[in-house]
Amino acid sequence: MLKVPEHQVAGHIASDGKLGPLVDDQGRFFKPLQGDSRGQHEAKFYESFTSNKKVPDHIRRYFPVYHGTQLVEASDGSGKLPHLVLDDVVFVYSNPSVMDVKIGSRTWYPDVSEEYFKKCIKKDRQTTTVSLGFRVSGFKIFDHQESSFWRAEKKLVLGYNANGARLALRNFVSSNSPADSNSTPNCAFVSEVYGGSNGILAQLLELKDWFESQTLYHFNSCSILMIFENESILMKEGDDAPAARAQVKLVDFAHVLDGNGVIDHNFLGGLCSFIKFIKDIIQSVDKRDETDTSLLENGH
């Protein structure tokens, strides 16, 4: 039995009779092939990427596992349609916090239609895509104080400037309720989620190392998903307790082009900018903690 994904935060969402992705209870994610060439294009990318011996094994873990295509009943009631079958990247989590970040200072690329170019450039300029090289597309946080999920409003997210994006990234790793706009994000989970040898930053830096040399593909209009579970941090006891299981995944490959031996500077530049934001948050929290420790030691 297929159902609408509970933890999708951006893109086409299968609700109110609309066409969108579905999931099963076995850990599979079914993404409908879009009616124009984009769907077939994404399927071809997955087939190419899966069989490409030049892609290092340690990089493959950042991409959803591809299981081919399958005809399934579409979410909009239009009958059986071809869907990409992928691993559901949040299947192993109970209450995941998820953020979708579109990478690159432009989402258009050469030889697109005039209509698509105008649509992309308008959105790129209205968001932080042009100014920062990335934009937050959507996110949801499991709020322990309320024992429920808090989801950022799409209109609000797309209106973020640099400070708004920074605040979202701080809220994402905070334990105080994001619903309270008057409270300052406490970044309680920053070291477990963004920091550490297996944290988000370490994973982004590993991707950056690959993008500094890879010329196989150009990842236009692709997103990075950041996922973790703060419940496992709060319940942590002892060295063998569950960690945040923070992970990075690349998704949305309908606009990937052959690299033709050229580095993907658009994606790499956006990734570097995003990494700097994450680094700055980690460093600001480290400095705050050092100040707090110093004050305690001096009897304040």
N, C-alpha and C positions, 0 to 999 in steps of 0.2 A: 504494500500500500504506500503510494507516494504522497508526500505532504509538502506544504510550503516551508522553506527553511526558516527556522526560528531566529537565527543569528545573522542573517544577511543585513548589511548596513548601507549598501549602496547598489546602484545598477537597477536593472529591470526586476521589479519584485512581483511575484505571482500572487496578486490579491485583487479582489473585486473583479474577477473574470479576465484579468490581464495575463498575457503570456510572460512567463518567467521561470526561473529554476525551481526544481523540486528535489527532495531528498527521500531516501528510504530509511529503514531502520537497521540496515546492514553497513552503513558507512559510505554510501555512494551518493554523489551529487550529480543531478541530471540537468544540464544546461541546454535549453533549446537552441538549435542552429538558427540564427537570425535569417529572415526571409531573403535578404539580398546576399551578396557574395561574402559578407562578413562571417557568416556561420561556417561556410565551407573553408574559408581562409583560416579560421581558428583551428578547425579540425586538421587541416594540412600542417599548420604549425606544430600541433601536438605530435603528429605522426613523424614529422621531421626531427623535432627535438628528442623524442623518445628513442629514435634509432641513430641519432648523431653521435658517433664515437668520439668526436672532438669535445663534447661537453663533459667536464670532469664529474666524477661520481659525487664529490662533496657538494657540488652545485645543484645537483638534481633534487636534493632534499628541500630546496626552496621553491619547487614547482609541484603543483598537484599531480599525483600519479594519474595517468591517462589509461582508460580501459576501453577505448574505441567509441563507436556511436551505436545508438539503439533507438528503435521506434517505441515511443511510450505515449500514453495519453497526455495531451498537452493541458496545461493549467487553465487555458482559456476556453476549454470545452470544444475546441475545433477538431478533435479526433487525434489519431496517432501522428506524431511528428518526430523527425530525427532529433536526437539529443546527444550532446557530448556526455560521456559517462566518466566522471572523475572521482577521486577520493574526496569525501566530505572532510575538509581540513579541521572542522571544529567537532567532529564526531566524538572524540575521546574526552571532551570537556563536559562538565555538568552545567556550570554557569560562567561561560567565557566572556571576558571583556574583549571587544573586537573594534579595530579601527581600520578604515580603508583610506589609503593615501595615494593619490594619483601622482606619478613621478614624471618630471620633465617640464621644461619651460615653454613647451608648445605641445598640443595634442594633435595638431594637423601635421601633414607630411606631404612631400612632393606628389603631384599627379592626382590629388583628390579633387572632387567636384567643387565648383565654385560655392555651391550651397553648403557643402560640408565644411569647407574652409571658413566661410563666414560664421557658421554656427560655432565652430571651434574657437576662432579668434575672439569672438565676442565673450564666450565663457572664460577663456584663458585670461583676458584682460580684466574681467569683472571679479575674478578670484585671485588667489596668490600664485597661480601657475606662472605667469610672466615675471612677477617681481621676486618670487622665492625659488622657483623651479619645482615646486610641488604644491598640491592643495589637498586639504583634508576633505574627503568626499562624504564621510559619515562615520559615526562611531556610537557604540553602546557600552555601558559600564554596569557591572553588577554592583548594586548599592547595598552593602551589608547592613547599613542602618535601617534601610527600608525593606530588606530581603526581597528586592525586586530589581528589574533592569531599568536603567535610565537611558533614554535614547535622545541624542541631540537632534533638534529640529533641522530638517534639510535646508530650509530657507536661511536659518541662522548660520549653519555651517558654511554654506556657499557665500555668505557675506563676510567671512573672516578676513581680517587683514593680518599682518605679521604677528601682532600681539594676540589676536584671536586664535591663530594657529598655535602659538606658544602656550596659551592658556589651556587649549584643548589637550595638548600633549602632557601638560602638568596634571590636569584633571584625570586623564586616563590612568595615571598611576597613583591616585590619591584615595585615601580611605574615607575622608569626609564627603558628605553627600554632594554630588554635582548639582543637584536640584536647588541647593541653597546658593543663590548668586552672590550673596553678601560674604560668604566665607572664602578664605584664601586656600587654594589647593595645598594640602600638606605633603604631597609627594611621598606618602608613607611607603609605597612599594617601589620607589625608583631604583634602589640598589638591586633588588631581586629581579625586576623586570627589565629595565634598561641596562643596568650594569652587570658585572660578573662575567666569568669566562664563557657562559652559555646564554647570556642575556641578549636583548634586542640589538644593542650597539655592536657586540662582537659578531653577530650574524650579519648585520648591515655592512660591517667592515670586510667580512669575507666575500660578500657579494661585490663590494666595491673593488676588491683586488681582482676579481674576475672581469668586471666591466672595464677595468683599465687596460685590458689586453684583448678581450673577446671581440671578434669582428664577424661572428657568424650571423647575428640577428640585430635588428634595430627595433627596440621595444616601444613603439609609439602608443601613447594613451594607455599604458599598463599601470596597474596599481600594486602597491605593497599592502598586504594584510598583516597587521600586528595582532597577535592573540595571546592572552594569558588568562590564568584563573587565580584571582586574589584569594579565593576561599582556601586554597592549598597553602598560601603564605600564612594566613591567619591561624590555621590549624597546625602549623609546622612544629614538630617536636622531635628533636634528635636528628642525627645526620642522615638517617635513612627515610625521613619523612618526605612527602611529595613536595617538589619545588613549584615555582610558578608555572613551569612548563611554557615559558615565553617562547613564541616562535614567529618567524617571518615567512610569509609565502608571497610569491609573485602570482598575480592572476590577471585575467582579461587580455587575451592575445589576438583579438580580431583584427588588429591593425599592425601586427608585426611584419616587418619587411626583411628580406635578405640583407645581411650586413655588407656583402660584396667587398670584404677585406678592409672596411672602414670602421673605426671605433664609434660606438654609439654615444656621441658627446651629449646629446640631448638628455638621455636617461642618466648617464654618468654625472653630468653637472647637477641635475636635480637630486640625485642620490647623495652627492657630496653636501649639498645645501641642507638636506634633511638630516644627515648625520651630524652636521654642525649644531642643529637645533637640539638633537638628542644629547649630544656632548655637553652643550651649555646648560641644559637642565640638570644633568648629573653633577656637573661642577658647581652649580649654584647651590644645590642641596648639600654637597660635601662641605662647602664653605660655611653654610648655615650651621651644619652639625659641629664643625670645628669651633665656630663662635660660641655655640651653646655649651660645648665642653669646656672651653676656656673660661666662660663665665661661672660655670659650676665649680671649676678648680680654684677660682679666685674668690669663692664664697658669695657670689652674687645670685 
